[in-house]
Amino acid sequence: MLAFLLLSAASALACSVPVFRYALEHWEADPFQAIVYHRGALTAEQQKQITALKPPADAAESANLSVTTVDVAAEMSPDHAEIWKQQPQDSELPHVVLRYPRSTGVREDILTTPLARAAALNLTDSPVRQEILQRLGEGQSAVWVLLESGDAALDDGAAKLLQDRLDYLMGVLTLPELDNQDIANGLVSVGQDELRLEFSLVRVSRKDAKESALISTLMGSEKDLSEWTKEPMVFPVFGRGRALYALIGKGIRAETIEEAATFLIGKCSCQVKEQNPGIDLLFTADWKKLAKGSPLLDRELPDLTELAKTSEPVTVRTSPEGTVVSMTIPIPPWVMMGGMALVLMAAGFLWKKR
């Protein structure tokens, strides 16, 4: 009974929107940090270079990048002082340190470079990222980025295996059926017919200078990825430029590809983004426009416990022969809370028995 109550409560809090679509509409991309260390006043040219690091605030497209200038000749915050201490003491100033969003918990630098070079690199945009944006904006479920190893045989083999498996999965997997209540509550702005189960592949050479910022971000997104530079890597990218965990070398196989794909098109648990796998990437984009902007996107999401209160009555789906196919039973909040209380009481009892 306890197990039933817990499973029922969990299903009541879940929604019918696929993960990739929910992420595109509701998961804001976390801001990366670009810290510009300098000494004394900045010249007009240097100010221009700092401005070039990201689009202006009033631009239609914005980048998930926060730019901060820090004068090393003045008093610095403890965080900025610690980061500066880790930089080579002969660093050319102004000096840019690009770091992951604080929410990731990753404290390593993505790259450190003189300001002039950072401005030229175009940290927030690149041809591959433009291609990813276009495909996600067209409604694709995810774009699978293959970061090549440089070994043509390994890379071509990984690309073929990945493409073949994605083609197969697109033929056998199915998207969840959207619930009318989820649409009414603003959890999704499109109808069932507008959802697409589609995956695609894009290959990136590690020697591509235009993609150096993207490559550095991917390579630092997980601990120890730098130890696998001679292996191809695959990163499924979905939502607002969020990369799922990496598949590496022999780990790029049918089972792991299917596991990632099934997660991406499965029903979203509606948990906060940070409780789901993946890490945001740097993009310059108008995500709401790409998500086919709708007034629903500007609505505040309802409290998940309220969804349980407003659930529709018991819904029974039957086949043409009259056989019951599925049944949806709304779970009242008091049942969910009672189930949790019973679990805690049972756990306390078992602990005493020990």
N, C-alpha and C positions, 0 to 999 in steps of 0.2 A: 504493500500500500504506500509506504514511504517513497519507494522508487517511482511508483506511478505518479504520486503527487509532484515529485521533483521534475520528472520528465514533462508532465503536463504544464507545470509552471514555466519551464524553459521554453516550451513550444509556444506558450501564450505570449512570451516576450519577444519571440522571433518574428520576423516579417517575411513576406513573400518576395521581396525585391532581391535580385541577384547581387552578390557582393560587388561586382565590377560596376553595376549601375548605381548602387547606393553610394559607392565611393566617389563616383564622378559627380554626383549631385550634392553630397553632403560633407565629404571629408576634406576640409581646408588643408592645403599644402603648408607644412610647417616651414618657417623662415630659416634659411641658412644665415650664417654670420660672416660678413667680410669686414675684418678689422684692418684699418689703414693706419699703420704706425708712421709717424713723421716727427721731425724735430723743428720746432719753430713755425713761423707762418708758412702757409702753402702758397705757391705761385698760382697765377691765373691758369696756366697750362695744367698744373697738377689738380686744381679744382675741376677743370674740364674732364680730366681723366677719371676722377672719382665719380663724377656725374655719369660717365659712360659705363660704369660698372653695372648699372641697372636702369630700366626705363623710368622716366619721371613719374611722380605719383599720380598726375592727372592723365596719364596715357590710358588708352582703352585696354591694352594688355599690360599686366603687371607681373613682376617676378617675385618669387618667394625668397627674397634676399634682403637682409638688413645690413646697411653699410654704416659703420661707426669709425670716426677718426679719433686717433689717440696721439697726443703729443708726448713723446718719451722724455721731453725736458721738463714736463710738468708732473704733478702728482697723478698717478694712475689708480684705477680701482684695483682691488686685490686680484680679480679675475684677469684683467688686462695685463697687470704686472706679471702674473704667473705665466701667461702665454708668451709675453715678450721675453721673459727669462729663458724660455726654451728655444728661442730663435738664435741663429748664428750671430755672434757679436759683430761680425763684419758685414751684416746685412745692409744692402743698399737701401737708403731711405728716399722717398716714402716706400714702405714695405707692406704688402698685403698678405694677410693670413685668412684663408677660407676655411670655415669650420662647419660641421654638421649642425642641424637644429638641436637645441638643448634637450628637447624631448626624446631624442634617440639614445642619449646616454653615451654616445661615441665622443670621446674627448681628443682623438687624434686629429691633426690638421689634414685637410684634403690636399691643399697645396699652399706653398709660400713662394711669393715671387715679387719682384719690383712692381710698383704701381703701373708703370708704362706698359709692361708686358701683360699684366692682369687686364688692363683696359683693352688691349689688343686681342686677348684670348676670347672675349665675349663669354664670360662665365655663365650667363643665364640662357644662352641660346646657341644653336648649332644646326646644321642641315639634318642630322639624324633626329634631333629633338623636334624639328619642324615636321618631319615625316611622321613621327609618333603622334604628334598633336593632330595632324590631319586625319590619321586613321582612327584615333580615339574619338575625334569629333564626328566622324562618319558613323560611329556607333559600334565599332569593333569591341569585342569583349576584352581583349588584351593584345599587346604587341610584344612578341618574344624577341628580346635583344640578344643576339649571339655575339659575344665578345670573342673574337678570334684569337687563337694562340700564336699564329704565324706559321704553323705547320699545315700546309695545304691539305694533306691527306686527312689529318685529324679534324680540321675545320669543315671540310666538305662532308666527311662522314657524319659529324654531329648535325650539320645542317640538314642532310637527307633524312636522318633518323627523326629529327625534330619535325620537319615538314610532313613526313609520312604519318607520324603519329597524330599531329594536329589535324591533318585531313581526315584521318579515321575518327578522331573524337568529335569533329564537327558533324560527322554523319550519324553518330550513335548517342551522343549526349543530348539532353533536352533541358530547356530553361524552365524554372519553376513558373507556375501559373500565378499571375499577379492577383492579389486579393483586392476586391473593390474597396474594402475598408482602408487598406494601405494607401490606395490612390486618394481616397477622400481625406485622409489624414496628412497628405503632403509628403509621404515617404518616397514617392516617385512621380515624375511629371510627364511620363509617357505611358502609352497603353501597351498591351501585350504585343500588338502587331509591330510596334516600333522597336522592340527589343531584338537585338541580333546576337546570335551565337556565332561568333566569327573570330578566328585567331589568325595572326599573320606573323611573318618572320622578317627581321631586319638584321643584317650583318654589319659589324663594326670592326675595322682593323685597329689594332692597338697602336699602329704607327700613324694613324690619321690625326694630324696636328689640330684640325678643326674640332675634333671631338675629345681633346685632351682633358678638358674640365669634366665632361661626362664620364670618361673612362676612369679618371682619378676618383670620382664620386662613387662609382660602382665598385671599384677595387677596394675602397675603404669602408664599404657599407657593412661588411661582416669581418669579424676577427680572423686573421690568418689567410685571407684570400690572396694576399701578396705572395704566399708560398706556392701558389698554383699558376704561375705566369706561363708555364709551358702547356697548359691545358685549356681547351675552349670552355667558356662559361656561358650559361643562359640565364637571363633575368626577365621574367614576365613583367611587363609594365602595364598598369591599369589605372582606373580612376583618374585622379588629377596628377598623373606622373608619379605614381607610387610603384616601386620595384619590389616584387616578392623576393623571397630567399633565392639564392643562386643554386643552379644545378651545374656541377663541375665534372669535366672529364667523363669517367665511367659512370658517374652519377646521372648523366644525361641518358636516361633509358625510358622505355615505355611506361613503367610503373610510376616513376617520379613525375613525368610529364603529365600523366593522367591525374595524379594526386593534386598537382598544382591547378590544372584546368578545372577539375571538379570543385575545388574550393572557390575559384573565381566566379563560376556561374551558379554556385549554390546559393541557397537562401541566406541573406545577411542576418547575423545575430543581432544587429542594431546596437552593438557595443560601441564604446568610443574607439576611435581609430587606433590609439596606442595599444589596445588590447588585441589587436590583430597583427598577423605577421607582415613584415615589409618595412620599407623605409622610403621617405619621399625623396625625389630628385629635384634638381634645380631646373625650372622652366620659366619662360616668359609666355604668358597665355591669358586669355579671357575665358576662364573655365566655364562660367555660367553660359556664355554664348555657345561654347562647344557642347554644352549639355542641353542645347535647344532651349535656351532661357525661358523660364516660365514664372508667373507670379508665385506659383507654389514653392519655388526655390527660396523665396524671400520670407516664407512663413516660418515662424518658430516651430520647431518639432515638438509634438505633444509628449508629455511625460509618458514613459512606457507603461506605468501602472494604470494610467488613464485609458490606454488602448484596451486593456483587459476589461475595464468598466464599460466601454462603449462597443465591445465586440458584438457582432451580429448574433442572432439566435442560432441554435444548433442547425448546422447545414449538413444535409445528407445528399451525396451524389450517387446516382445509380446508373447502371448500364441500361441499354435499350431493353434488355431482358428482365430488368427489374432487380438485378443483383446489386447490393450495396457495394460501391467502389471505395468511398471514403466518407468520413464523418468528422466535422469540425465542431468541438464543444468548447465554448468560451469558459475559461477558468476564472471565477471571481477572485478578487484580491485577497479576501479572507482565507480562501483555500490555500493560496500560495504562501501567505504568511504563516498559516497554521502548519503547513507542511514543513517549512523551515524550522519552526519551533519544535516540532516533533523530532526532526533530525538532530537538533541540538540536545534535546532531552535524552534521546537514545544514545548519542555519543557520550554524554555524561554518565549514563548508566553503565555502559560498557567499560568506561575508564575506571569506575569504581570497582567493577567486577575484577579488573586486572589486579 
